Amino acid sequence: MKTTKFIGKVKLTKQGQLTLPLEARTDLTIDLNSELYWYEHNGNLILTKELVNEKELEKIIKKNASN
């Protein structure tokens, strides 16, 4: 099962806003009322649909890295 997929490029606006590409919103069923959560991990931003604690996020990253 493929766990990584390139969705697209976004540009940060002067107001600090990003637009989530349509493909990501569609694939992940993200609508206008969805809440998303940002994490920083080893210099990378990770966006999730679920609020998880840092230890759980580490487990998810390690599990997906081994696939």
Protein Blocks (a to p, Z undefined) as FASTA:
>chain_A
ZZbdcfbdcdddfkopacddfklmmmnopafkbccddddeehiacddfbdcdfklmmmmm
mmmmmZZ
